[in-house]
Amino acid sequence: MKKLYIPLMLVAAIGTAGMITGCTKNFLEKPRGGDVTVDTIFHTQRQAQYAVADMYGWCIPTGFVMNASGDSREDVLTDQVHLLLPGAAWVAGNLNFQYYIAGGMAPTYSIDRGPITSRGNTAATAFTGWYKAIRKANLVLKNIGSVTDATEDWKTDVKGQALFCRAMAHYSAFRLYGGIPLVKDVLLGDGNISIPRSSVQTVVDTLVSWCDEAAALLPPGRSTNDYGRVTSIAALALKARVLLYAASPLYNTPDNMKAGVTGARFGDARDSVLCYTSYNKERWKRAADAAKAVIDAAGASGVTLYNTGKPLTTAKTDNYAGLGDYEAVCNNVFGTTGTYGNPEMILVNTYNHNDANKDGWADWGRYNSSKVRMMGWGAKNNVPVEFLQVYEKRDGTKWTATPSGTDFKAYFEGLNLDPRAYQSLAWGGQWYNSGKTFLPYYRQSADGAYAKGSLADDTNAGDGTGSAVECAKFVARVDNNNDNHFAWPVFRLAEFYLSYAEALNEYNGPSADAFLYMNLIRQRAGMPDKDATTLTDQVSFRAAIQNERTVELAFEDHRYNDLHRWLTAHVVLSKTFNGFAVTASTNGITPKPTNPYLNWTLVSYGARTYPARYYYVPFPYTEVSMRYLGGANWDGQNPGW
Amino acid sequence: MNKRQLLSRILVFIMAIVIQQDGFAQTRKISGTILDDKGAPVSGASVSATRATQKTSTGTLTDAQGSFTLNIDDTYKTLTITGVGFTPQDINIGSNAVFTITLQRSDAANLGDVIVVAYGQQKKASVTAAISTINAKEIVQSPVANISNALAGRLPGLISVQSSGKPGSDASTLYIRGVGTYTGNTAPLIMVDGIVRDTYNDIDPNEIDNISILKDASATAVFGVRGANGVILINTKRGKEGTPRVSATVQAAANQFTRQPKYVNSFQYATLRNEQIWETYWQQHANDADVANRADGWANFVAKRKTGYTPQYSDEDLKYYQNAHTPKLADGSPNPYYDPYFHPDQDWQSQIYKKRAPQVQANVNITGGTKGMKYFLSAGYLTQGGLFKTDYMPFSSEMDYKKDRYNLRGNFDFDVNDNLKVSVDIGTQFVQISGMNNDGYNYEKNLMWTNPMGSPGYVDGKFVFIWNQTAEQFNPLYSLAMRNQYNINNNSTLNSALRVTHKLDFITKGLTANVRGSYDSYFSSTSGGQSFPVYWTVRANPNGDKLNPIWVQMNNEAPSQRFVNWYSGKWRTWYAEAALNYNRTFGDHAFSGLAMANLSKKFDPNLAYNLPHAYQSLVGRVTYAYKGKYLAEFNMGLNGSENFPEGKRFGYFPAYSAGWVASKEDFWPKNNIVTFLKIRGSVGKVGNDVVGGTRYMYLPDVWAYSSAVMNGYYFGQYGSNRNNIQGAYESKLGNPNVTWETSQKANIGFEINLFKEKVAITFDHFTEQRKDILSSKGTVPGIVSANLPPYNLGQVENWGNELEIIYRDKGGKNFSYWVKGNIANNKNRIVFRDEPIVSGLEYQALTGKPIGQGSYLQADGLYTSWSELYAVDAANNPILSQPVTAKGPDGKTYTNAGGQVVYQKDLAFGNVPLQPGDIKMTDINYDGVIDSRDYKRSGYTNIPQITYGVSFGFNYKGFDMSVLLQGAANVAANPMPATNLHFNGTTEALFEVDWNRFTPERYAAGEKIAFPIAAYNRQAYQNTFFNLNTSYIRLKNVEVGYTFQRGLLSRAGLNSVRIYVNGFNLYTWNKNKIWGDPENMGFMGYPLTRTYNAGINIGF
């Protein structure tokens, strides 16, 4: 037996010794290989382009409803849409509009939803989302020089794109919060960060300088392979928009408008992060010049206003070719060549509702953009009567809704509104497309002969409103509901025609150029010109150009910004909105199966409240508690929060 | 299947040895009975016969009747009887064949017991650490498929919370002494037979000898970096010297659900919906210009509501629903309001669930051995059925939840010679789990989103919907069949270990060395299948015949699919240790020592970086006892973890403990009251190196590629050259200074035996300071927006007490009984956490609060009448121009930020107008509005602060009975998760509790109100009204057994036969029963189950 266990003991002893000494050093060491570091990414152009793509994904905005159950159109914050949720309160709720319209926005229920990649999140991650986007741009700027196999031209181009992206992300937060911290470097996670909010003046000047710098580095146009990539005209466009906003009353407040925003000011030196310290008319000049620069540069980039002389959409069309010019602009943003197409885009976000998203199920975007897209369950994006009345009649006159009637389809189509209305809306009885035919927006008839239509509101409050006009812009209609032709217009040329006209008027009253560019937009739409006989002064032209801008750029995420910068949000958004409540009815005649006669009455959506402090969205509690936003003197929170 | 072959060969080999051993000598048989000083039989006493030369012996254990038999030859001279708690006794064998031996109880009951400690054993009397143990008998008393569920209420200081009863995933979450960290890394370390093992739930309870929990630093310091959350030691049975003893058990049980929330019927559902719409009308119009603040506002509102309110269900609908189960009128004529197709009333629960499901367990084990070789062999089988009906589905049997388990174990101890001992342990588990694969969806969508009038359901073998109402939630039976694939998961686990121990007395007496290696592996594969059921709709028949609708087939038949096996998980682990043990007594001084080195490596393709995970440590222990009175012990672990940078990779965790057995002091008066008293205490450090799955935390900044499309970008024009460029993004930044999370623990306790060991009391008080908690920074400005690594931040304190009292006694010769009680409490507080604390909102901070405490709006009951909101007129209608003022902290009116007086009606969350039946929210910061600033951390968490168990039982002749009551207190749950806010939508399920809502009529009638109005403000659901007390007391376990007397059985060759019935989760006392079972209230998933079980155990 001894023979057996002496070797055993030896083995044990050696094993023990081995474990305690020999292996110790390397046993816990991570084996080499597999790590992806910043050097891996910015070593080759092939790898670096992935970082650039990621930056685009975060920095380029879209107005499409993202594929998250809680997301919704930004329009719901304005008078453009009164959202009715399908009997499920968690749908479309993350924009917190339900708190917002009742005056209940708070740092924890803010309407800031961050860049598109963080939609559907809480206010705190939304705010930091903007800076995540900025960080990505800064990482590209910092490291792009290290790429070994790329041409200097390529690096210069990427640098320009990153400068633009950084400016775009800053602008996106600035439009909500006012002056924000400007982050120009990749910040470290340890150590003290003290970058307080910058004044409006500094933010504007900085963004403008970044745009100028980017414009100098970027090419004016792109090949089709690079559609969606930033150009020098896009940089000029961002600069023009920033300068237009900066010149507007919210930031450049004339004395006679100060009373309207008392609740949105501190009345002391802190106001520099909210507005310029004094009014200066020259800012409008700067804005006008910047807009004109975009218009002038447009030609070089192949960008033109899309006007084929076909203002009206062909009745019962299923094809892009049948669309009126205005409708074609937003229905075919990709601009495939042919008889229809889109040369008007300066920059688009190339994502659409057909792209598989992070959740792998793109339908949420469609459900929440409109009820008509999915024909049934979905959030109802009703357009209030008050907003419909912004559209003039075809002859340029105003109209007021009739409180009740017996055939809504005939009434609404017979109003003969601005063609842009019919090209942006869906309504009860409309022939929508050959798949969906007539739209069943109606409540059950009083005699029970007709059950409610599948597009009736189906909410927790029951079928209470029966609203019959819904926003249908960016809802695929023609070409068999094909979402693929959509992309989000970040900048299109029409905006800068209108910006130019507005700025000219604000600077020196309605000049000839102001009329020219406003009327170019109206002509394309099929609306009569306006001239100095009716718009005799700055005030009347202001009303007209603001109305024109509202109509032309409706549902394209301009309204929120415009109402704010014009300092009219507290007037326009503090009232009761109404809808057309439509009920199926036989009216004593045998109805057509797809198009019952529809009785209508006006129904109230309830009163909205817009406190003055809404002009600046509150920073999240977490950021405020760290007390870096305000510098040494105060916590940095906006007034009233 | 090589593993199986290998195992079976080893078993055959071992059996051969066993049989051979039996045939050795010329023998005679002796037998006898061992009794205690009161004449009761002593079971489990060791009886061994020793040869005159003292060289060899043979032995056995007494059975339940205290009987033994031994085969000896004439060379055996002495019988030695030892029993736990008794003084050993030697008897001369002589020529006697039958013995009756009475044992004397030793000083204190069970002090002779040996208990298992980390990497060893100690005498209970000299242990200075806080350890609790349960034994085999209690473990098998609970007829559960998962041993973690057998522990509730048995061990003071162990908290167990079970959330799901689903076969295969019904394990309890275990916490030792509560929680000491807010990072969620609270799981105790599990060791099976001295080796860290991830899987233990599927060990056959019949294989287990005992389970111990190690609670304080002294007991866990040797585990160092992994011991901070306490340790659970599971030890399987080992062979005992003696003739082979076979124990066979078969038991069969029925499982059923414990209390589930009940659903309302169609009539109730429709009534509630209409009620909700009625109440919502006020919310929508209370602020209309002609209503708000006007003296005639209410009248205007009522006038408006007359035309504006449209119920979803007409009176006629309601009548149909009421008649949904009445096809014929009393006179036998057809009921015109019977409309099962378009106005059904479905009790989906009864169609989806079975009433009961079977469970069968069987086990055979053999134990025995000789001086040279001892063995324990066990084979077990378990089958556990699920409670879903699947007979209407394609793949009916595969879709059914089911678990089948096969266990095999062989533990062998070879005494190669006096000095060398070799142990071989092999255990395997083969588990097959089948069932629907979409469990979460089944509850969240299919059951919670359904209503009782949604569809005709399953009629004549068809899934039927109502025309135009084909969303899947309207027919949950269809949805279950359509949404689910079946999955059959087969997994096998092998645990194997080899241990060699050698005495090194030739170096110095008392020294031994041992080495041990183990190899564990796991493999899992899954197969599945899917069917595509056909569904139908019914349309109204134009001829008006409701009972004869038009049937429309909505989709075409498609062939079912079966998927081949795919690999679904694997890992392997090896472990090696080498140790020196020393154990020697010099006169009054007893020393022991342990020095050990061990290493382990785990290989699992799911580990981050796809690299194996390693641990390495040195372990040391020194104990000293003087005259058994003064005890001292030192333990330490020196552990290495791959998570930390070189140079900081090893952490040192020492623990010191001491004990004083006062009752052994000379001055201790001899008495029969306090017969034993030990006071003990410990202090020490243990650690934690885990944060989620993060590995190599010290590495520099890492980048990663996104696979998700939207994290990259598209370039190019659609239709020609549009393409997605994937994203690359900065992932986690590195923290080169990262180090351990440490836990400073202290424990003080005493053990006391009273009245001649009839009563044994153990008490412990503990404190724990968890420092340097590995967690993320909360106060880095958002503008940094980097993915920061864990830092050593944060501190938590955790403290509590444990008390266990055991009372055993006998009433006469045949009757013995016992009562055990244990109770433990634990509390914790976050001392520091790096979080942004908003000035003025300190009451929302986590710091200073218990871990996991929720932030709630503070509810103060319900508004029960308009008069709480407005002045009321003679008809009790509100006068809207005269709102009631709210009261400030001093009981007087107060004003808001704008200087206006605050009215009670203003105190509505989200400005939703209030009405009677709404929840009354407290304006805790008195700013005149109820908003996010009025959330406050409050209430208990879902981990109970107090847990207790009381068990009692008796033996009378052949009968035995035991009862376990188990409970939890200071625990709460909010059963209103985001996806199931009652009345969340128009088709979601409504429950019995919703029916018990507030209405003015129900309130006036004095009926029980368990819920606010149907149109309660869902935005404000996170309030204390819904934070429900989930304390409970359960009748956890009852067992009654009868053991047949020996005489009848021996003729049949049997030693003993015991039949028994027992039950598990039999009854629960708790508040808020209407919401469901308290232990998992609010959980959307497979409910908890109750078990009735009967079995038979045969020994031969």
Interface residues (C-beta under 8 A of the other chain):
Chain A: M1 L4 Y5 L8 M9 V11 A12 A13 G15 T16 M19 I20 C23 T24 F27 L28 E29 K30 P31 G34 D35 V36 T37 V38 T40 I41 Q47 Q49 Y50 A51 V52 A53 D54 Y56 G57 I60 P86 G87 A88 A89 W90 Q98 Y99 A102 G103 G104 A106 P107 T108 Y109 I116 T117 A124 F127 T128 G129 Y131 K132 I134 R135 K136 L139 P181 V183 L187 L188 G189 I193 I195 T224 N225 D226 Y227 G228 R229 F334 G335 T336 T350 Y351 D355 A356 N357 K358 W377 R443 S454 D458 T459 N460 A461 G462 D463 G464 N484 H485 A487 T576 S604 G606 A607 T609 P620 Y621 T622 E623 V624 S625 M626 Y628 D635
Chain B: R273 Q276 I277 T280 Y281 Q284 H285 N287 D288 A289 G308 T310 P311 Q312 V416 N417 N419 L420 N468 A471 V500 H502 A513 N514 V515 A576 A578 A597 N598 L599 Y609 N610 L611 A614 Y615 Q616 L618 G640 S641 E642 E646 R649 R695 Y696 L699 P700 D701 V702 W703 A704 Y705 S706 A708 V709 M710 N711 G712 Y713 Y714 F715 G716 Q717 Y718 G719 S720 N721 R722 I725 Q726 G727 A728 Y729 E730 S731 L733 K777 G778 T779 V780 P781 G782 I783 V784 S785 A786 L788 P836 I837 V838 S839 L841 G910 N911 V912 D931 S932 R933 A978 T979 L981 F983 N984 G985 T986 T987 E988 A1015 R1018 Q1019
